[in-house]
Amino acid sequence: MGPQQFDLTVYETYQTKDPAAPLTGTQIQGTITVTVNWNLAGTQLTDQGVTYSDTLWTGPGCGPFNVYDEALGGGLQVIGTVAWKTQTNTIKTVESDPTGNQVRWSVTPVITLVRTFKSSTGDPDDTEVTYTASDTVKGAWMPKPAS
């Protein structure tokens, strides 16, 4: 079996009210290449386990970008900045077949898109998860270990 490789993509459209940005908002997209490092039999993960590439940001990137709002008396004023980052996590579980005689690894890489707004007007910063992408891959069946 050997290594399995695939991409996971996270995205969000965010309204910065920037007059130079698209009317629909700033479109953020990040892609991470995931490698699940199986042994040749596909029954165990190698010492490398699951690895993640750096995030490839497309479009305008990940920020920071100025965020605007209506100013008193008209016009726009900058009220803060917004930026994105990704976080990775791996969930590993063991599955049994219906007979209970075999088991296999189930590995789920998870990519989380996190947005942080930093206020320049004294309001508290706001950080939230805005998108999560995952995909589950399964290893080869192997005899259930004796207990």
N, C-alpha and C positions, 0 to 999 in steps of 0.2 A: 504494500500500500504506500508507505512513505508519506512525505509531507503533502498536505492539502492547502491550497492557497486560494483566497477569494477576497473581494473588496466589500466593505460595508460603508454606506454613505449616510451622512446625517445632514439635515438642511432645515432652514427656517427663513421666512420672509419677515422682516422687521421694519416698521415705519419710523424712520429717523426725522421725518419732516424736513430733510435737507433739500433745498431747492434744486440742487444738482443731481439728486438721486432719482431713480425711477418713481413715478407716481404711486406704483403698487408697493413700494418699499425696497429696502436693500435685501438682496437675495444672497444668503450665506449657504455655502455648501462645502463640506469637508469629506474626504474619502480616505479611508485607512485600509491598507492591505493587511489581511490577517493570514498567518501561517500556523496551521495546526501540525505540529511535528510528531507524526506517528512513527513507530518503529516499522520495519519492512512488513511485518505480519499484520500491522494495523491493530494490535491488541493493547498496546501501551503507548503513552506519550514518551518521547525521548527526554533527556535532561533539559533540552531547550523548551519543552512544553509548548505553550502558545505564545507567539511573538506578534507584535504589532508594529507596522511602519509608522513613521511620522505622518501627521495629517497633511494631505495635499488639499490646500484650499483653492477653490476655483472662484471665478468672478472677482468681486472686490477684495477677497481675502477674509481675515477674521477680525479686523479692526485693530485698534480702537477707531470708531467713527463718532463724529459729533452728533448729538441729538439736539434738535431745536424744538421750541414751542413759541406760541404767540407772546409777544412782548406787550406790556402796557403801552398804549398809544399807537399800536400797530407795528407791523414788521415781525421779524423772528429774532430770537436770542438763543444762544447755546445754553442748555440746561444741564449738560453732562456729556459723558461718552459711553459707548457701548462696545463690548468686545466679546468674542466667543473663544472657547477652548474645548478640547475633547478629553474625555476620560475613558479608560478601558478597564474591563473586568472580565474574568473568565469564570463560568460556572461549570463545574465538573460533577457528574453524577454517574452512578452505576445502575444499569438496567438489567433486569432478568428476562429471559425468554419465557413464554407461557408455560413451558414444562418445568421451569425452575432449574434446569440442568446447565444452562449457559448464562454468561453475563457479558456485558460490553460497556465500554465507556461512552457516555454521551457528553459532548463538550460544546458549550455555548459561549462564544465570544460576544461581548456586549460593548458597544460604543455609545457613549452619552455625550450629547452636545449641551454645553453649559454656557448661558448668557449672563454677563455681569454688566449692570448699568451703574456707573459711578456718577453721582450727582455733583454738580458744581454750584448748587444753590442751597446746600446745607441739608438736603434730604438724605436719609440713610441710603447706602448702596443696596442694590437689589440683585441677588444671584439666584438663578433658577435653572433647572433642567428643562430644556425645550424640545428635545427629540432624543429618542433612543432607537438604535438599530441593533439587531442580533440575528444570528443564524446558527442552528444546531447541526453539528456533524457527529456521526456515530462511528465508533470503531468496529473492528471485526469481532464476531462472537468467539468466546473462549470458554473452556470448561469451567464450571463454577468451582472455586477453590474449596477443598475439604475444610469443614469447620471443627 
